Amino acid sequence: MAIVDQKPEPPVLIAVPNTIDSGGIDIYHLPSENRAAVINSDRDITTGMVMSLNIQAETTRVQVIAGYESGHTMVFVQNDPGAEFQKLYSAQPHTQPILSVAIFPLGDFYATSAADAIVAKHPLPAAKSIWKTELKPLKVNQTKHSGQQGLQIRSDGKIFATAGWDGRIRVYSGKTLRELAVLKWHRSGCYATAFAEIIEPFVDCQPEEVTIKEEAIEEDKSVIQRSSAVSTVQKRRDQKAQSTHWLAAASKDGKISIWDIF
C-alpha cells in the first residue's frame, strides 16, 4: 500500500471593497471564506469609493494597494497575521477616479491609470523604508487620452498596456512611462488587457535521431524520417508561439484582439 503525501495548497487572500463602508476594504481568506482583515476608510482624507485594488503577500507580510474615486492611491501593510494594517503611502496624482492599479514584477513599484488622462508610477515602500519614502509619485505622464483602464504590466517589467475608452490599446515604457505604441482595431471602448509571460527563447532543436534496426526495409526508414521531420517542424512552431510576446485586449464590441508586441 502506498500513500501519496499531498501538501495542502497555500491559502489565497482576496481584497474587495467593503459593502457598508464605501471607502473601506475587506480581505477574505480562501478556501475558508472567512474575513481575515478589515481596512477602514481614511478619517483624514475624503477618498470616496474604492475603485481598484491589488494585493501582494510575502510570507506573513501583506500589502494592499488601493485606488479611490477621488484620485487618491494608498498602500497599506500588515506585517503579522492578525495585526492592523498600517498606511505607508498616500498620494493623489489623478483628478478623476482611479480605474486600475498594477504591481511591477519585482514588487518595488506600482502603476495607476484613471478616468483622467494620467498614468503614474509609484514607490511600493517596505516598512523599514517608510520614513525615507517621499509621499509623491515617482513619475506622472499626462497622456492626453482620458479613460484608460485594465492596466497590466508584462512579466519582465519593461512595458505595460492600458485599455482605452476610445477603443485604443496603448503600450508604455515601464521605466519612463513614455508611450511606445497605439494599437487600433476595436470599434468600441476597450476594458481589459493581458500579457503572455515572457519565456526565454529555446535552443533551436535538431531532428531527433532515430535508431533503426539493420534489417528494417527502406520503406520503413522513409516513414520514420518523415515522421521525425514533421515532429521537428511542429516543435519549432510550438516554441515560436510560446516565445512570442503576446498582448491580448478585450472590448465592449465582444471581441478579443491578440497582438505580437516587441
C-alpha positions as CSV (number, residue, x, y, z in Angstrom):
1,M,0.0,0.0,0.0
2,A,1.4,3.4,-1.0
3,I,0.2,6.8,0.3
4,V,0.8,10.0,-1.6
5,D,1.8,12.8,0.6
6,Q,-0.2,15.7,-0.8
7,K,0.8,19.1,0.6
8,P,-2.1,21.4,1.2
9,E,-2.4,24.3,-1.2
10,P,-1.4,27.7,0.2
11,P,-4.2,30.0,1.3
12,V,-5.5,32.7,-1.1
13,L,-6.3,36.2,0.0
14,I,-8.8,38.4,-1.9
15,A,-9.2,42.1,-1.3
16,V,-12.7,43.6,-2.1
17,P,-14.4,46.9,-1.3
18,N,-16.4,46.9,1.9
19,T,-20.1,46.6,1.4
20,I,-21.1,49.1,4.0
21,D,-18.1,51.5,4.3
22,S,-17.6,52.6,0.7
23,G,-14.0,53.6,1.4
24,G,-13.2,50.5,3.3
25,I,-11.6,47.3,2.2
26,D,-12.4,43.7,3.3
27,I,-9.8,40.9,2.9
28,Y,-11.1,37.4,2.7
29,H,-9.3,34.0,3.1
30,L,-9.9,31.1,0.7
31,P,-10.8,28.3,0.9
32,S,-12.3,29.1,4.4
33,E,-14.2,32.1,3.0
34,N,-13.6,33.9,6.3
35,R,-12.9,37.6,6.5
36,A,-9.3,37.8,7.5
37,A,-8.9,41.6,8.0
38,V,-10.6,45.0,7.5
39,I,-9.1,48.3,6.4
40,N,-11.3,51.1,7.4
41,S,-11.8,54.2,5.3
42,D,-9.4,57.1,5.9
43,R,-10.6,59.5,8.5
44,D,-8.4,62.4,7.4
45,I,-8.9,62.2,3.6
46,T,-12.1,62.1,1.7
47,T,-11.4,59.4,-0.8
48,G,-14.9,58.4,-2.0
49,M,-15.4,54.8,-3.1
50,V,-12.7,52.2,-3.6
51,M,-12.4,51.8,-7.4
52,S,-9.5,49.4,-7.8
53,L,-7.4,47.0,-5.6
54,N,-4.3,44.9,-5.7
55,I,-2.9,42.7,-3.1
56,Q,0.6,41.2,-2.6
57,A,1.5,38.6,0.1
58,E,5.0,37.6,1.1
59,T,5.2,35.0,3.9
60,T,3.4,36.8,6.8
61,R,3.6,40.3,5.3
62,V,0.6,41.5,3.2
63,Q,0.4,44.7,1.2
64,V,-2.8,46.2,-0.2
65,I,-2.8,48.9,-2.9
66,A,-6.0,50.8,-3.4
67,G,-7.2,53.4,-5.9
68,Y,-10.1,55.7,-5.0
69,E,-12.9,57.7,-6.5
70,S,-11.1,60.9,-5.5
71,G,-7.9,60.1,-7.5
72,H,-6.0,59.1,-4.3
73,T,-4.0,55.9,-4.1
74,M,-2.8,54.3,-0.9
75,V,-0.6,51.5,0.3
76,F,-1.4,49.5,3.4
77,V,0.8,46.9,5.1
78,Q,0.2,44.1,7.6
79,N,3.4,42.8,9.0
80,D,2.0,39.9,11.1
81,P,-1.3,37.9,10.8
82,G,-4.0,39.5,13.0
83,A,-2.2,42.8,13.2
84,E,-3.9,46.0,12.0
85,F,-3.0,47.3,8.6
86,Q,-0.9,50.5,8.6
87,K,-0.9,53.1,5.8
88,L,2.6,53.5,4.3
89,Y,1.9,55.7,1.3
90,S,-0.7,58.1,0.1
91,A,-0.8,60.4,-3.0
92,Q,-3.3,62.0,-5.3
93,P,-1.8,62.0,-8.8
94,H,-5.2,61.8,-10.5
95,T,-8.1,64.3,-10.7
96,Q,-10.6,61.5,-11.6
97,P,-11.4,58.1,-10.2
98,I,-8.6,55.5,-10.5
99,L,-9.6,52.6,-12.7
100,S,-6.7,50.3,-12.3
101,V,-3.6,49.6,-10.2
102,A,-0.9,47.0,-11.0
103,I,2.3,45.9,-9.3
104,F,5.6,45.6,-11.1
105,P,7.1,42.1,-11.1
106,L,9.9,42.9,-8.6
107,G,7.4,44.3,-6.2
108,D,9.2,47.6,-5.8
109,F,6.8,49.9,-7.8
110,Y,3.2,50.0,-9.0
111,A,1.3,51.9,-11.7
112,T,-2.1,53.6,-11.8
113,S,-4.4,54.7,-14.6
114,A,-7.7,56.6,-14.2
115,A,-10.7,58.2,-15.9
116,D,-8.4,61.3,-16.5
117,A,-5.5,61.2,-19.0
118,I,-2.8,60.5,-16.4
119,V,-0.7,57.3,-15.9
120,A,1.5,57.3,-12.8
121,K,4.3,55.2,-11.3
122,H,4.6,55.0,-7.5
123,P,7.0,53.5,-5.0
124,L,5.9,50.4,-3.1
125,P,7.6,51.1,0.2
126,A,8.8,48.5,2.6
127,A,8.1,49.0,6.3
128,K,11.9,49.6,7.0
129,S,12.0,52.4,4.4
130,I,8.7,54.2,5.1
131,W,10.3,57.3,6.6
132,K,12.7,57.6,3.6
133,T,9.9,57.4,1.1
134,E,8.6,60.7,-0.3
135,L,4.8,60.8,-0.4
136,K,4.6,61.5,-4.1
137,P,4.6,59.5,-7.4
138,L,7.9,58.8,-9.0
139,K,6.7,59.7,-12.5
140,V,3.5,61.1,-13.9
141,N,2.6,61.2,-17.6
142,Q,-0.2,63.4,-18.9
143,T,-1.1,61.2,-22.0
144,K,-3.9,63.5,-23.2
145,H,-6.1,60.3,-23.6
146,S,-8.7,60.0,-20.9
147,G,-10.4,56.8,-19.7
148,Q,-7.5,54.3,-19.6
149,Q,-8.2,51.1,-17.6
150,G,-7.2,47.4,-17.4
151,L,-3.6,48.3,-16.8
152,Q,-1.4,45.3,-17.0
153,I,2.4,45.0,-16.6
154,R,4.4,42.4,-18.6
155,S,6.3,39.8,-16.6
156,D,9.7,41.4,-17.4
157,G,8.5,44.8,-16.2
158,K,9.7,46.6,-19.3
159,I,6.3,47.6,-20.7
160,F,2.7,47.9,-19.6
161,A,-0.5,48.3,-21.5
162,T,-3.8,50.1,-20.9
163,A,-7.3,49.6,-22.5
164,G,-8.9,52.9,-23.6
165,W,-12.5,54.1,-23.8
166,D,-11.6,55.3,-27.3
167,G,-11.0,51.7,-28.4
168,R,-7.2,52.0,-28.4
169,I,-4.7,49.8,-26.6
170,R,-1.7,51.9,-25.5
171,V,1.7,50.5,-24.6
172,Y,4.0,52.4,-22.3
173,S,7.6,52.0,-21.1
174,G,7.7,50.7,-17.6
175,K,10.8,52.8,-16.8
176,T,9.9,56.2,-18.3
177,L,6.1,55.9,-18.9
178,R,6.7,57.1,-22.5
179,E,4.1,55.9,-24.9
180,L,5.6,53.3,-27.2
181,A,2.7,52.1,-29.4
182,V,-1.0,52.6,-30.0
183,L,-2.9,49.6,-31.2
184,K,-6.1,50.3,-33.1
185,W,-8.6,47.7,-34.2
186,H,-11.7,47.7,-32.0
187,R,-14.6,49.9,-32.8
188,S,-15.8,50.2,-29.2
189,G,-14.2,51.0,-25.9
190,C,-11.7,48.5,-24.5
191,Y,-11.8,47.3,-21.0
192,A,-9.1,44.7,-20.3
193,T,-5.6,43.8,-21.4
194,A,-3.3,40.8,-20.7
195,F,0.3,39.8,-21.5
196,A,1.6,36.4,-22.1
197,E,4.5,35.6,-19.7
198,I,7.9,36.2,-21.2
199,I,9.7,32.8,-21.8
200,E,13.4,32.5,-22.5
201,P,14.0,31.6,-26.1
202,F,14.5,27.9,-26.8
203,V,17.7,26.5,-28.3
204,D,16.9,25.5,-31.9
205,C,16.0,21.9,-31.8
206,Q,17.7,19.4,-34.0
207,P,15.9,16.4,-35.7
208,E,15.5,13.5,-33.4
209,E,18.0,10.7,-34.0
210,V,16.1,7.6,-35.0
211,T,17.8,4.2,-34.5
212,I,16.6,1.6,-36.9
213,K,17.5,-2.0,-36.9
214,E,19.7,-3.1,-39.7
215,E,17.0,-5.5,-41.1
216,A,14.5,-2.6,-41.5
217,I,13.4,-2.1,-45.0
218,E,13.9,1.1,-46.9
219,E,10.2,2.0,-46.8
220,D,10.2,1.8,-43.0
221,K,13.2,4.2,-42.9
222,S,11.4,6.7,-45.2
223,V,8.3,6.7,-43.0
224,I,10.3,7.2,-39.8
225,Q,12.3,10.0,-41.3
226,R,9.2,11.8,-42.5
227,S,7.6,11.4,-39.1
228,S,10.7,12.8,-37.4
229,A,10.8,15.8,-39.7
230,V,7.1,16.6,-39.1
231,S,7.6,16.3,-35.3
232,T,10.6,18.7,-35.5
233,V,8.6,21.3,-37.5
234,Q,5.7,21.1,-35.1
235,K,8.1,21.6,-32.1
236,R,9.6,24.7,-33.7
237,R,6.1,26.1,-34.3
238,D,5.1,25.5,-30.7
239,Q,8.3,27.0,-29.4
240,K,7.9,30.1,-31.6
241,A,4.3,30.5,-30.4
242,Q,5.4,30.2,-26.7
243,S,8.2,32.6,-27.0
244,T,6.2,35.3,-28.9
245,H,5.5,38.4,-26.9
246,W,1.7,38.3,-27.0
247,L,-0.7,41.0,-25.8
248,A,-4.4,40.4,-25.7
249,A,-7.2,43.1,-25.4
250,A,-10.9,42.8,-24.8
251,S,-13.5,45.3,-25.9
252,K,-17.2,46.3,-25.5
253,D,-17.8,45.0,-29.0
254,G,-17.4,41.5,-27.6
255,K,-14.2,40.8,-29.5
256,I,-10.7,39.9,-28.3
257,S,-7.7,41.0,-30.2
258,I,-4.2,39.4,-30.0
259,W,-1.1,41.3,-30.9
260,D,2.5,40.3,-31.4
261,I,4.3,43.0,-29.5
262,F,8.0,43.8,-29.0
